[in-house]
Amino acid sequence: MSYYFSKIVDCSFEQAIEQATEKLSAEGFGVLTTIDVSSTLKNKLDVDMQRYTILGACNPGYAHKALMAEDKIGTMLPCNVIVRETDAGIEIAAVDPMASMKSIENPDLGDIAAEVQAKLKKVIDSL
C-alpha cells in the first residue's frame, strides 16, 4: 500500500501551488502552513535541491471528528500535500490518511480516514 497519491502536472511551480490550494479549498481544506523546504535547507545547511514545498492542509470538520475519536491524533495533522520539481515535471502529492491511520488501533478513525482519503484523491485526480 502506498502512503501517498501523486500526479505530474503541466504548469509552473507557482501555478501548481495555486492549483493545489484551489482544489483543496473546493474540498473543504484550508492551507494552514506553507513550508519552503528547499529554501530552508539552503539557509540552514547550504544545500541545493529542486524546489519542494509542503502545504499543511486541514479540513476543520474532519479534524474535529478525528480529535474527538482520538485525542492525540493531532500528532498526525494536518494532511500534508507536497509540490516538488522533478526531472519529469512538477509533482503534486498528498498523504494517504488510511496509511497513517493503520498504525492507530482505533476503529472509529477508519471511516473518518476513508472520507478524507476520498477527498484528497479527488484533489489529486482533478489537477
C-alpha positions as CSV (number, residue, x, y, z in Angstrom):
1,M,0.0,0.0,0.0
2,S,1.4,3.4,-1.0
3,Y,1.3,6.1,1.6
4,Y,0.6,8.9,-0.9
5,F,-1.3,9.9,-4.1
6,S,0.5,11.9,-6.8
7,K,0.3,13.4,-10.2
8,I,2.7,15.2,-12.5
9,V,1.1,18.4,-13.7
10,D,1.9,20.6,-16.8
11,C,2.3,24.0,-15.3
12,S,4.8,26.2,-13.5
13,F,5.8,25.5,-9.8
14,E,3.9,28.6,-8.7
15,Q,0.8,27.6,-10.7
16,A,1.0,24.1,-9.2
17,I,0.8,25.6,-5.7
18,E,-2.1,27.8,-6.6
19,Q,-4.0,24.9,-8.3
20,A,-3.4,22.6,-5.4
21,T,-4.6,25.2,-2.9
22,E,-7.7,25.9,-5.0
23,K,-8.6,22.2,-5.4
24,L,-8.0,21.7,-1.6
25,S,-10.3,24.6,-0.9
26,A,-13.0,23.1,-3.1
27,E,-12.9,20.0,-0.9
28,G,-13.2,22.0,2.3
29,F,-9.5,22.1,3.2
30,G,-7.6,25.2,4.1
31,V,-3.8,25.5,3.9
32,L,-2.6,26.3,7.4
33,T,1.1,26.2,6.7
34,T,3.4,26.6,3.7
35,I,6.9,25.3,4.2
36,D,9.5,26.1,1.5
37,V,11.7,23.1,2.2
38,S,14.3,23.8,-0.5
39,S,14.8,27.4,0.8
40,T,15.0,26.2,4.4
41,L,17.6,23.6,3.6
42,K,19.6,26.1,1.6
43,N,19.6,28.6,4.5
44,K,20.2,26.1,7.3
45,L,22.5,23.6,5.6
46,D,23.7,25.4,2.5
47,V,22.5,22.5,0.3
48,D,20.8,22.9,-3.1
49,M,17.8,20.9,-4.2
50,Q,15.0,21.3,-6.6
51,R,12.0,23.3,-5.4
52,Y,10.0,21.5,-2.8
53,T,7.1,23.0,-0.8
54,I,4.9,21.3,1.8
55,L,1.3,22.6,2.2
56,G,-0.2,21.7,5.6
57,A,-3.9,21.2,4.7
58,C,-6.7,20.9,7.2
59,N,-10.4,20.2,6.8
60,P,-11.8,21.5,10.1
61,G,-14.8,19.3,10.2
62,Y,-12.8,16.1,9.7
63,A,-10.1,17.3,12.0
64,H,-12.7,17.8,14.8
65,K,-14.2,14.4,14.2
66,A,-10.7,12.8,14.4
67,L,-9.8,14.7,17.6
68,M,-13.0,13.6,19.2
69,A,-12.2,9.9,18.3
70,E,-8.6,10.0,19.3
71,D,-7.2,13.0,21.3
72,K,-3.6,12.6,20.2
73,I,-4.4,12.4,16.5
74,G,-3.2,15.9,16.3
75,T,0.3,14.5,16.1
76,M,-0.6,13.4,12.5
77,L,-2.4,16.6,11.5
78,P,-2.6,18.5,9.2
79,C,-2.7,16.4,6.0
80,N,0.5,17.2,4.1
81,V,0.4,17.9,0.3
82,I,3.7,18.5,-1.4
83,V,4.6,20.3,-4.6
84,R,8.0,19.5,-5.9
85,E,10.2,19.8,-9.0
86,T,11.3,16.5,-10.6
87,D,13.1,15.7,-13.8
88,A,9.7,14.6,-15.1
89,G,7.9,17.8,-14.2
90,I,6.1,19.3,-11.3
91,E,4.7,16.6,-9.0
92,I,1.8,17.2,-6.5
93,A,1.4,14.5,-3.9
94,A,-0.9,14.1,-0.9
95,V,-0.6,11.8,2.1
96,D,-3.0,8.8,2.2
97,P,-4.6,9.1,5.6
98,M,-5.6,5.4,5.5
99,A,-1.9,4.5,5.5
100,S,-1.1,6.6,8.6
101,M,-4.3,5.6,10.5
102,K,-3.5,1.9,10.2
103,S,-0.9,2.3,12.9
104,I,-3.6,3.5,15.4
105,E,-5.8,0.9,17.0
106,N,-9.0,2.9,17.0
107,P,-11.7,1.7,14.7
108,D,-13.6,5.0,14.9
109,L,-10.8,6.6,12.8
110,G,-11.3,4.2,9.9
111,D,-14.4,5.9,8.5
112,I,-13.0,9.4,9.0
113,A,-9.8,8.4,7.3
114,A,-11.7,6.9,4.4
115,E,-13.7,10.1,3.8
116,V,-10.6,12.2,4.0
117,Q,-8.8,9.8,1.6
118,A,-11.6,10.2,-0.9
119,K,-11.4,13.9,-0.8
120,L,-7.6,14.0,-1.2
121,K,-7.8,11.5,-4.1
122,K,-10.3,13.8,-5.7
123,V,-8.0,16.8,-5.3
124,I,-5.1,15.0,-6.9
125,D,-7.2,13.4,-9.7
126,S,-8.7,16.9,-10.5
127,L,-5.3,18.5,-11.1
